[in-house]
C-alpha cells in the first residue's frame, strides 16, 4: 500500500485530534464551530462567554488544559495563550489586546485553589449570566481568593511598562514602573492599594 496523498491546502472549519479510544486531545476550530463548553474528565460544562477561534488542548483524561484563542474585528483585537492547572483555570497566560481604549500586552501568573473547577461549574449549571455573576460576587465577598488570584503581572500599555507582584488575595503590593518618557519608579503598596513608599533614581542617590 502506498503512502496516502498529501494535499497542499486543506479548507476545513474544525479539526479534532483524538486518541484511539475517542478521548479528545486537541481542537483547531473557527469561531462558528469552536467548543462552547469546558471539558472536565470528558464531561461538558457550558462556557458562559466563549466566542473565539483558535486551539484548545486536553490532557490524557480529556480535560481542558490550555488554549490559544483569538478574536477581533471592528477596530479591536485580542489573543491569549494559556496553560491550566489540573482541573482548574489558567496559571500562566500571555494576553494582548487592542480596542478604542488603547493597546496592552501582559504575562500573568496566578494561584488556583486545590479543588476541581468542576465544583464551581456544577454550581453554575442552569444559571443565567446575571445569576452567575451574583454567585461569584458572593464567593469573593466571603473569600477574596476563592477562585485563586493573579500573583504576577508583567506588561506594557501605551504609556507604561510595569511589573506587579501581588499577594494571595490578588492585591498589588510591589510595582516596578517605567513610563514612555523613561521615568522609573519602585512603589510599595498597602493592602488597600495606597502607595506607601516610592523609590526613584533621584531618591535612591
C-alpha positions in Angstrom: 0.0 0.0 0.0 1.4 3.4 -1.0 1.6 6.5 1.1 -1.7 8.4 1.4 -1.9 11.6 -0.8 -0.6 14.8 0.7 -2.8 17.7 -0.1 -1.3 21.2 -0.5 -4.2 23.0 1.1 -7.0 21.9 3.5 -10.1 24.1 3.8 -12.0 22.9 6.9 -13.9 24.6 9.7 -12.7 22.4 12.6 -10.2 19.6 13.3 -10.4 17.2 16.3 -7.4 15.1 17.3 -8.4 12.1 19.4 -6.8 9.0 21.0 -7.9 5.6 19.6 -10.5 5.3 22.4 -12.0 8.7 21.3 -10.5 10.8 24.1 -10.2 14.4 22.8 -6.7 15.8 22.8 -6.7 18.9 20.6 -9.3 21.1 18.8 -8.5 23.6 16.0 -11.6 25.5 15.0 -13.1 28.6 13.5 -15.5 30.7 15.6 -18.7 29.1 14.5 -17.7 25.5 15.5 -15.5 26.4 18.4 -16.4 24.4 21.6 -18.9 26.4 23.7 -18.2 24.2 26.7 -15.4 23.2 29.1 -14.5 19.5 29.3 -13.5 18.1 32.7 -12.8 14.4 32.6 -14.8 14.1 29.5 -17.9 15.8 31.0 -19.0 19.0 29.2 -20.0 22.2 31.1 -21.4 25.2 29.3 -19.0 28.1 28.9 -20.8 31.4 29.5 -18.8 33.7 27.2 -16.7 31.8 24.7 -16.9 33.3 21.2 -13.5 32.9 19.7 -11.4 30.9 17.2 -8.2 29.0 17.8 -6.9 25.9 19.6 -7.8 24.0 22.7 -5.5 21.4 24.4 -6.7 18.4 26.6 -4.8 16.1 28.9 -4.8 12.3 29.0 -8.2 12.3 30.8 -9.9 14.6 28.2 -9.8 17.6 30.5 -9.1 21.0 29.0 -5.6 22.1 29.9 -4.9 25.3 27.9 -5.5 27.1 24.7 -4.5 29.6 22.0 -7.5 31.9 21.3 -8.1 34.8 19.1 -11.0 37.3 18.4 -11.4 40.7 17.0 -12.9 43.0 14.3 -14.3 46.5 14.0 -11.2 48.2 15.5 -10.4 45.6 18.2 -8.3 42.5 18.5 -7.4 40.1 21.3 -5.3 37.0 21.7 -4.5 34.6 24.6 -2.1 31.7 25.1 -2.9 29.9 28.4 -1.8 26.9 30.4 -4.2 25.5 33.1 -3.6 23.9 36.4 -5.0 20.4 36.8 -8.8 20.6 36.6 -8.6 24.4 37.1 -8.3 27.7 35.4 -5.1 29.1 33.8 -2.0 29.6 35.9 0.0 31.2 33.1 -1.4 33.5 30.4 0.0 35.6 27.6 -2.5 38.2 26.6 -2.6 41.0 24.1 -5.4 43.3 23.1 -6.3 46.5 21.2 -9.5 48.4 21.3 -10.8 52.0 21.5 -9.2 52.4 24.9 -5.7 51.5 23.7 -3.2 48.7 23.4 -1.9 46.4 26.1 0.1 43.2 26.4 0.7 41.1 29.5 2.1 38.0 31.1 0.1 36.9 34.1 0.9 34.1 36.6 -1.8 33.0 39.0 -2.6 30.8 42.0 -5.5 28.4 41.8 -7.4 26.5 44.5 -6.8 22.8 45.1 -10.4 21.9 44.4 -11.6 20.9 40.9 -13.2 23.6 38.9 -15.9 21.0 38.2 -17.4 22.0 41.6 -17.9 25.6 40.5 -19.1 24.7 37.0 -21.8 22.3 38.5 -22.9 25.1 40.8 -23.4 27.4 37.8 -25.3 25.0 35.7 -28.7 26.3 34.6 -28.0 29.8 36.0 -28.3 33.0 33.9 -25.2 35.2 33.4 -26.6 37.6 36.0 -27.0 34.8 38.5 -23.5 33.5 37.8 -22.1 37.0 38.5 -24.1 37.2 41.7 -22.8 33.8 42.8 -19.2 34.7 42.0 -19.6 38.0 43.9 -20.9 36.2 47.0 -17.9 33.8 46.9 -15.4 36.6 46.6 -17.1 38.6 49.4 -16.7 35.6 51.7 -13.1 34.7 50.4 -11.3 37.1 48.0 -9.0 34.1 47.0 -11.9 31.7 46.4 -11.1 31.4 42.7 -7.4 31.9 43.2 -5.5 35.2 42.5 -3.2 36.7 40.0 0.2 36.9 41.7 2.5 38.4 38.9 1.7 40.7 36.0 4.3 41.9 33.6 3.3 44.0 30.6 3.1 47.2 28.7 0.4 49.7 27.8 0.7 52.7 25.5 2.2 54.7 28.4 3.9 52.4 30.9 5.8 49.2 31.2 5.2 47.6 34.6 5.9 44.5 36.7 3.4 44.0 39.6 3.8 41.5 42.4 0.5 40.7 44.2 -0.5 38.9 47.4 -2.6 35.8 47.8 -5.8 37.9 47.5 -4.6 39.5 44.3 -3.8 42.9 45.8 -0.7 44.6 44.3 2.0 45.1 47.0 5.1 45.9 44.9 5.2 47.6 41.5 8.0 48.4 39.1 7.1 51.1 36.6 8.8 52.8 33.6 6.9 55.5 31.7 7.1 56.1 28.0 9.3 59.1 28.7 11.8 57.0 30.7 10.8 57.9 34.3 11.3 54.8 36.5 10.0 54.0 40.0 9.5 51.3 42.5 6.3 51.5 44.5 5.4 49.7 47.7 1.6 49.5 48.4 -0.5 48.5 51.4 -3.5 46.1 51.4 -5.9 49.0 50.5 -3.9 49.8 47.3 -2.3 53.0 48.6 1.3 53.7 47.7 3.2 53.8 51.0 6.7 54.4 49.6 8.2 55.2 46.2 11.8 54.9 45.2 13.0 56.7 42.1 16.5 57.3 40.6 16.7 60.6 42.5 15.6 59.2 45.8 18.0 56.3 45.6 21.0 58.5 45.5 
